[in-house]
Amino acid sequence: MLDWTDTHCRTFHRLLTQQTRLYTEMVTTGALLHGDQPRHLDFNRAEHPVALQLGGSEPADLAACAKLAEQWGYDEVNLNCGCPSERVQRGAFGACLMAEPQLVADGMKAMKDAVSIPVTIKHRIGIDRTERYDFVRDFVGTVAEAGCEVFIVHARNAWLQGISPKENRELPPLRYELVHQLKRDFPALTIVLNGGVKTDAQIAEQLLHVDGVMVGRQAYHEPWQMAGWDSAFFGQADPTDSREEAEAAWLGYVDAQVASGRPWSQSMRHALGLWNGQPGSRRWRQIWSDHQFKHLPLAEVAALATAARVGVRQSLEDAAAREPAPALF
Ligand SMILES: Cc1cc2nc3c(=O)[nH]c(=O)nc-3n(C[C@H](O)[C@H](O)[C@H](O)COP(=O)(O)O)c2cc1C
């Protein structure tokens, strides 16, 4: 997710789940071919398995960038056919590519010929007001013929005119049944559903119909939810038992960032949801936010934030202890 899932964010998420596949934000072929490659491509080895998502449409450029992804050590390269932003449309890629399935298929083939890591796609169920299932079915069929085997489907249309990318993640209705139908029509393909999935129960329900679920905003805002996913969905031990433990490990990473000259706020911002739902979480978060432009050392801010959080918890417990016992009669 653009501006959200940078290398720090993904490193944080890895402390909570080892098995879930992580994706970079979309990086355009132009930025990779003409820009600062290390800035866009460097990542932390701890992030594996991690996929690089590309935005672009020229098969030769996509192939060159897929090669870069492979050389840099990514586990997968994913093509974005779901982003509705006007800037992306001016570049003739993202969701508007769904209107040109053959061009997408050519891009896929070029990438597949260039690399041996999996090449996958993320797309919508339609563009503008096209509600027909045939549209996405034919799109998937054409791209699958080029050798793509994994389709991550954001289960709403992209409305390409008049609404913002943010509204495009809320307003077009979710139609999970179309994604389920894709799985029925293409049983040999890996179909991953995305869009609006929040709870573990919803993930489990979707897994009855499709092969995988991609979770975006919920995972970012409520990261602790991921701490149960390795056991719930992969049959593996979870990497951490407590928020305290995850926080301590994360602060070790943030501290190393500070030692190499980066402000702690750059990485810490991704963890501000860690204590959500717990007593004192708001105070904890507030202390970190309030101190981002001040110059207190990391350890001192961490101590203040923890003291504030524990203080709120303690006063709630004290208040509960003072409550008179309910009368029996
Ligand atoms: C801030 C933000 C940036 C996003 N950037 C990307 C992106 O770079 N590539 C992409 O495929 N989807 C991007 N998305 C869309 C999400 O990946 C996802 O498809 C969408 O939010 C619906 O899933 P969710 O309801 O689980 O969040 C972005 C979403 C947000 C909120």
The ligand as an SDF file (V2000), in Angstrom:
LIG
                    3D

 31 33  0  0  0  0  0  0  0  0999 V2000
   -3.0180    3.9110    1.5390 C   0  0  0  0  0  0  0  0  0  0  0  0
   -3.2940    2.7910    0.5750 C   0  0  0  0  0  0  0  0  0  0  0  0
   -2.4110    2.5420   -0.4510 C   0  0  0  0  0  0  0  0  0  0  0  0
   -2.6310    1.4840   -1.3360 C   0  0  0  0  0  0  0  0  0  0  0  0
   -1.7030    1.2030   -2.2940 N   0  0  0  0  0  0  0  0  0  0  0  0
   -1.8560    0.1030   -3.0610 C   0  0  0  0  0  0  0  0  0  0  0  0
   -0.8230   -0.3170   -3.9430 C   0  0  0  0  0  0  0  0  0  0  0  0
    0.2480    0.2980   -4.0340 O   0  0  0  0  0  0  0  0  0  0  0  0
   -1.0370   -1.4300   -4.6960 N   0  0  0  0  0  0  0  0  0  0  0  0
   -2.2030   -2.1630   -4.5930 C   0  0  0  0  0  0  0  0  0  0  0  0
   -2.3480   -3.1890   -5.2630 O   0  0  0  0  0  0  0  0  0  0  0  0
   -3.1770   -1.7940   -3.7590 N   0  0  0  0  0  0  0  0  0  0  0  0
   -3.0240   -0.6970   -2.9990 C   0  0  0  0  0  0  0  0  0  0  0  0
   -4.0070   -0.3430   -2.1160 N   0  0  0  0  0  0  0  0  0  0  0  0
   -5.2610   -1.1340   -2.0820 C   0  0  0  0  0  0  0  0  0  0  0  0
   -5.1510   -2.2820   -1.0930 C   0  0  0  0  0  0  0  0  0  0  0  0
   -4.0970   -3.1370   -1.4530 O   0  0  0  0  0  0  0  0  0  0  0  0
   -6.4450   -3.0960   -1.0800 C   0  0  0  0  0  0  0  0  0  0  0  0
   -6.6730   -3.6270   -2.3590 O   0  0  0  0  0  0  0  0  0  0  0  0
   -7.6660   -2.2780   -0.6760 C   0  0  0  0  0  0  0  0  0  0  0  0
   -7.3700   -1.4280    0.4140 O   0  0  0  0  0  0  0  0  0  0  0  0
   -8.8210   -3.2100   -0.3090 C   0  0  0  0  0  0  0  0  0  0  0  0
   -8.4160   -4.1530    0.6470 O   0  0  0  0  0  0  0  0  0  0  0  0
   -8.6560   -3.9390    2.2410 P   0  0  0  0  0  0  0  0  0  0  0  0
  -10.1360   -3.6700    2.4010 O   0  0  0  0  0  0  0  0  0  0  0  0
   -8.2230   -5.2240    2.8700 O   0  0  0  0  0  0  0  0  0  0  0  0
   -7.8450   -2.7570    2.6570 O   0  0  0  0  0  0  0  0  0  0  0  0
   -3.8040    0.6980   -1.2150 C   0  0  0  0  0  0  0  0  0  0  0  0
   -4.6820    0.9440   -0.1580 C   0  0  0  0  0  0  0  0  0  0  0  0
   -4.4420    1.9790    0.7320 C   0  0  0  0  0  0  0  0  0  0  0  0
   -5.4090    2.2240    1.8700 C   0  0  0  0  0  0  0  0  0  0  0  0
  1  2  1  0
  2  3  1  0
  2 30  2  0
  3  4  2  0
  4  5  1  0
  4 28  1  0
  5  6  2  0
  6  7  1  0
  6 13  1  0
  7  8  2  0
  7  9  1  0
  9 10  1  0
 10 11  2  0
 10 12  1  0
 12 13  2  0
 13 14  1  0
 14 15  1  0
 14 28  1  0
 15 16  1  0
 16 17  1  0
 16 18  1  0
 18 19  1  0
 18 20  1  0
 20 21  1  0
 20 22  1  0
 22 23  1  0
 23 24  1  0
 24 25  2  0
 24 26  1  0
 24 27  1  0
 28 29  2  0
 29 30  1  0
 30 31  1  0
M  END
$$$$
